[in-house]
Amino acid sequence: MDFGAGLSGGGWDEGGALRAALGRTAAGLGLDLPGSDRGRERLAEYVDARSGRRVVVYPPGEDRRTFRVHLQDDGTPLAGGRTADLAEVVRATAAWTGGAGLEKTGARAPFVRFRPWALVHEREPFDAVELTWRIKLDRLHMPLYDGRTRPHALLAAAYARPVLRRLMPVNSHFALWFSTRVEEPWKAGVGYAVRPYDEGLYGVRGRGGVIARTETPEEAVAVVVAALPEGIGPAS
């Protein structure tokens, strides 16, 4: 059942259209939604002020059919999915902001998906460094709209190295580099940066330019590790 039927195409671009449709759907289901954050007109954002849980709903994109939904806990993206049914969106929003866990939210709205690490974090939260790695690595399991898989391969290769796993990973324009600081990590970069190049190679860069070009992300990461100061980390 989709109580929001009747809007299609550009209609979702009108300010507040998505929130209004979700409100009607919630009323039809007899469910309550928390207050909506009106910061971005095309989106619908619902926040539980006490827990910090947030649900962000995006209107249909090019397919004109499915809504994209992100579930966050205190700013951390833990789950999400796509569905064409506004009733499913409302059930997920009401469950998550009402305090249901990931598994219970997924049971009430089966389109919701999450990775195993999110369950682990829900039960015993990771520290800031590990959580940052997990969030970035999760992109390996998400649809890549532009088909760029190689930047994600760099993340996986770096995470496999214990010394790098203790540092904060930072991404910028497909480059990956590392920091000894959790807060404002760009102020405490350490070692080399590495990035994929269009010709299929991986480049390791220092302040003076390119240090090395390699054929695999593992080889590039090995160059980065070899140049790190002894006893580096963990980031704090």
LINKA-V730219 format. One record per backbone hydrogen bond with DSSP energy under -1.0 kcal/mol. NH is the residue of the N-H (numbers start at 1). CO is the residue of the C=O. E is the energy in kcal/mol with one decimal. If there is no record, write none. Layout:
NH;CO;E, NH;CO;E
This chain:
5;2;-1.5, 11;8;-2.1, 12;9;-1.2, 13;10;-2.2, 14;11;-1.2, 16;41;-1.3, 17;14;-2.1, 20;16;-2.4, 21;17;-2.2, 22;18;-2.5, 23;19;-2.3, 24;20;-2.2, 25;21;-2.2, 26;22;-2.7, 27;23;-2.2, 28;24;-2.1, 29;25;-1.6, 31;26;-2.5, 37;45;-3.0, 44;57;-2.1, 46;55;-2.5, 47;35;-1.7, 48;53;-2.7, 52;48;-2.5, 54;72;-2.1, 55;46;-2.4, 56;70;-2.4, 57;44;-2.9, 58;68;-3.2, 64;61;-1.3, 67;83;-3.6, 68;58;-1.2, 69;81;-2.7, 70;56;-2.6, 71;79;-2.9, 72;54;-3.0, 73;76;-2.3, 74;52;-1.5, 76;73;-1.7, 78;71;-2.6, 79;71;-1.5, 80;113;-2.1, 81;69;-1.8, 83;67;-1.8, 89;85;-1.6, 90;86;-2.4, 91;87;-2.3, 92;88;-2.3, 93;89;-2.4, 94;90;-3.0, 95;91;-2.3, 96;92;-2.7, 97;93;-2.3, 98;94;-1.0, 99;96;-1.3, 100;95;-2.6, 105;101;-2.6, 106;102;-2.5, 107;103;-1.8, 108;104;-1.8, 109;105;-1.8, 112;109;-2.4, 113;80;-3.0, 118;115;-1.2, 120;116;-1.8, 121;117;-2.7, 122;118;-2.1, 123;119;-1.6, 124;120;-2.6, 131;127;-2.6, 132;128;-2.0, 133;129;-2.2, 134;130;-2.5, 135;131;-2.4, 136;132;-2.3, 137;133;-3.0, 138;134;-1.6, 139;136;-1.3, 140;137;-2.3, 141;138;-1.9, 142;139;-1.1, 149;147;-1.4, 153;149;-1.6, 154;150;-1.6, 155;151;-1.3, 156;152;-2.0, 157;153;-2.2, 158;154;-2.5, 159;155;-2.7, 160;156;-1.2, 161;158;-1.8, 165;161;-2.2, 167;164;-1.8, 168;179;-2.3, 170;177;-2.7, 172;175;-1.7, 175;172;-2.1, 176;194;-2.9, 177;170;-2.4, 179;168;-1.6, 180;188;-1.9, 187;184;-2.0, 188;185;-1.9, 190;178;-2.4, 193;205;-2.5, 194;176;-2.4, 195;203;-2.1, 197;201;-3.4, 200;197;-1.9, 202;214;-2.8, 203;195;-3.2, 204;212;-3.1, 205;193;-3.2, 206;209;-2.9, 209;206;-1.3, 211;204;-3.8, 212;204;-1.4, 214;202;-2.9, 220;216;-1.7, 221;217;-2.6, 222;218;-1.9, 223;219;-1.5, 224;220;-1.7, 225;221;-2.6, 226;222;-2.2, 227;223;-1.1, 228;225;-1.4, 232;229;-1.1, 235;166;-2.8, 236;180;-2.3
